Amino acid sequence: MSALAFANPAMLFGLMALPVIWWLLRLTPPRPRAEVFPPLRILATVLKREETPSKSPWWLTLLRMALAAAVVLAIADPVLNPRASSVATGGPLVLFIDNGWATAADWERRVQTADLLIDDAESAELPVSIAFTADASQEPAPGTAAAAREKLAAASPKPLVPDRVRAAKALSEALQGTRPGTLAMISDGIATAGDSEAMTLLNGLSATNTRLIEGTGLSAVAVTDATNNAAAMSVTATRLATTSAQQFGVDALDSQGRSLASGTLAFAPGAATATAQINAPFELRNDLARLSVQGLATAGAAHLLDDGFKRRRIALLAGDSGNDLQPLLLPLYYISRALEPYADIIEPRTADLATSIPELLASNPSAIIMADIGRLPGETYAPLQQWLARGGTLIRFAGPRLAAAPADDPLVPVVLRQGERALGGAMSWSEPQPLADFPNFGPFAGMPRASDITVTRQVLAEPTPDLAERTWASLADGTPLVTTRQVEAGRIVLFHTSAEATWSNLPLSGQFVDMLRRLVQLARAGGAATGAGGDAAAALPPYRLLTADGILTTETGTARPISIAPGQTPVASFDHPPGLYGTEDGYNAVNLLAPRSVIAPFEAAADGRPLVREGLAGGEAVSLRPALFAAAFALLVLDSLVVLFMNGAFSRRPGRRRAAGPAAAAMAFLALGLLTLQPGQSHAQELQPGQGAKPGDEQILERLDTTHLAYVITGESDVDRISEQGLEGLSQFLTYRTTLEPGAPVGVDISKDELSFYPIIYWPISATAPMPSQAAISRIDAYMRGGGTVLFDTRDQFSSLDGGSSANAQRLQAILANIDIPPLEPTPENHVLTRSFYLLKEFPGRYSGSPLWVEARQDARNSGTELSSTGDGVTPLLITGNDFAGAWAIDTQGAPVLPTVPADEMQREYAYRSGVNIMMYMLTGNYKADQVHVPALLERLGQ
């Protein structure tokens, strides 16, 4: 049956005013007519018999009466609202009502629908049983209609996914075999995990008729995930798939509710998911607190963000810059590739750690990752420790430099043994070790163990009583792989293996990415700050909870504290509704749906029984108000046109338009002149003569164009003169014997001159020369990190690197004490230096007998291979005591300046050849180590 109802029936009394309106319209005289005053015109019209009516025409009065009636009826709001009424009388009415998150938008209509059904049951004198699927406690025992209305009035939508199984079980127990007459399911239309079991329980009630009442589902849109990528934020949402396309705006809000950025969710026809991109700067995205879908006020349309969402700023430092032509061997390659999707990477502008570390700390990074850095400049320890105390996270990776570092380093979490442990080599009894299961504490708890990861080299920790508590990951033999130590509010984490694939294949695995990501999530999102860090797995109390309308409130109700394990994403439940858990100092967000969730339509299987589907009350209501207002407006326009026509408005000629005067043109020219005279940025700045070049540019170009040998100016004239003459002699020898034609030797002041122009710098050590400053030593350290090589020469013949009695050797040890140097070894027989140009077995200078120390090879130490190293990089430093410059030095006539000890011109020849090999090694790297050349070299050595 169709019924016509009025939302505001009292307004119909306005129709009683229509007779009064008719009487006023009929008696209202017409508008006075205007006549031209000229006398002749008046005389010409005196004799006219045309009469003006004293009343409005009847058809105009009828038109205006219809206009007034349409306005009165529109205000009364007539509604055409058909509704199927009756309920079955064979048993109680059972209302199975969804009151989850998707019902918040049309909850009033759902209550209206249930109330109408209760009215029908009351009219038939039937008991009513009512159950809500999102309520933790259920009391669905059949009762009176009045009691059911009270329950309905007290109910409200909840910010939860309905639990239909719990509500169906409660109904089955409450009815106890009583057969319902009508089972009315007022559903939100969204499927849940237990629908199959719930429908089995409801079908077991054997209701006489079953009715499924659903809404349109247009508001069933939920945000499921938000990813803070490097360039923008990606927001994923899901909806009930329809054949039509939909678009929703997404606002990114800060903690004060201000919109900082927005994006668009565009659902394609038939698609259940869509992704929006929100473009905003990194700093702005880190201020976001929540996401909200425009036009929708539900818990699903709101997505809360916490510190885990914010991108961390991570600073990367390496002990060796590596070779850019071989990126897979770079110490930071795998780290940067693993963290780039989840963090903002910053790298130092210079290799000088004394300069780069303070610059990185000034940017307040959340974490600093150091790859194989053993010894830091002394002045950087205090700022790093202060940064750690304020909440910074330092993550370190082992390597040759760290293995050779002193054991009293305060920036390692455990006490380390000197040197590294090799596994699986020719000189080792042990095999490469796999990973052990991760302990049930720490950020790696719950991660599966990868069986294909093996470690061949590691640094060992000294056994201590608390070593097991500080170990987050270990090898199968029980030795630690990842250790940690809390430093006030900060933390130090150490990987006991390298960051590249030379010590293990861990960096090549996906587990390396997961481990780094979990460690970065432990770091503070905004960088170091005052305050103590909390336990990531502690129970967090409810702080702010989300209502069904998507509003945060301080009302926590019966919500319980939640324990969130590192690396896990919590999902809302009855005990833990969506909201923020923690305190004002730090909290975790619990959202309605799990990431990558997709909502689907609810499938109600009636088990062969008839199922009547219908909409909510008012769902098919047709309001006549818009049509009546449109008709009233059309009548108003028609009335206006009639009046204008009757007054002769359409018979008059329009007046001529006045032409624009010269004032408008003058104003236009004035505006154009002001724009022309306004100082703009398009005027090119004229350069004065000589302004484009700076002092020293010509010298820089000459250094870049020609290879120069450089030596360190010690401040002692005799030592500096021998260095210059020695490098001049070597330069001439290189010109005569090779294709290299070096320029004149250059003396450099390591405290201020640019060092990157020179492939190698010769440093004669003199104990009587002034000790270089710490800043100068840091510049040398940075030069070696950037790929340069320093040749230290103590010039004392038999000095040992391990500790000599000569003053020059002690001075060298004092200089190297502040430089992060790798492990060293005497030049092996199969090293590239022995065959880069000449075939050599030793490297004499003015003296002979002192070994030439080079960086120790890591891969060839136990492998038995004759290759010198795996990369094209060269050793960052060479150390000798044979006085190379003394053997190379020549005067202006080309004669040797100093004799060799013992006097032997062949020894001088070999000294020159040593210098040639060193220069070829510096310029070509390990090119000669290619296996293609090995057979030819072995054949020549055999001859």
Buried (B, 14 or more C-beta within 10 A) or exposed (E): EEEEEBBEEEBBEBEEEBEEBBEEBEEEEEEEEEEEEEEEEEEEEEEEEEEEEEEBEEEBBEBBBBBBBBBBBBBBBBBEBEBEEEBBEEBBBBBBBBBBBBBBBBBEBBBBBBBBBBBBBBEBEBBBBBBBBBBBEBBBBBBBBEBBBEBBEEBBBBBBBBBBBBBBBBBBEBBEEBEBBBBBBBBBBBBBEBBEEBBBBBBEBBBBBBBBBBBBBBBBBBBBBBBBEEEBBBBBBBBBBBEEEBEBBBBBBBEEEEEBBBBBBEBEEEBBBBEBEBEBEEEBBBBBBBBBBBEBBBBBBBBBBBBBBBBBBBBBBBBBBBBEEEEEBBBBBBBBBBBEEBBBBBEBEBBBBBBBBEBBBEEBBBBBBBBBBBBBBEBBBEBBBBBBBBBBBBBBBBBBBBBBBEEEBEBBBBBBEEEBBBBBBEEBEEEBBBBBEBBEBBBBBEBEBBEEBBBBBBBBBEEEEEBEEBBBBBBBEEBBBBBBBEBBBBBBBBBBBBBBBBBBBBBBBEBBBBBBBBBBBBBBBBBBEEEEBEEBBEEBEBBBBBBBBBBBEEEBEEBBEBBBEBBEEBBBBBEBBBBBBBEEEBBBBBBBBEEEBBBBBBEBEBEEEEBEEBBBBBBEBEBBBEBBBEBBBEBBEBBEEBEEEEBEEEEEEEEEEEEEEEEEEEEEEEEEEEEEEEEEEEEEEEEEEEEEEEEEEEEEEEBEEEBBBBBBBBEBEEBBBBBBBBBBBBBBBBEEEBEBEBEEBBBBEBEEBEBEBBBBBBBBBBBEBEEBEEBBBBBBBBBBBBBBBBBBBBBBBBBBBEEBEBBBBBBBBBBBEBBBBBBBBBBBEBBBBBBBBBEBEBBBBBBBEBBBBBBBBBBBBBBEEBBBBBBBBBBBBBBBBBBBBBBBBBEEEEEBBBBBBEEEEEBBBBBBBBBBBBBBBBBBBBEBBEEEEBEEBEEEEEE
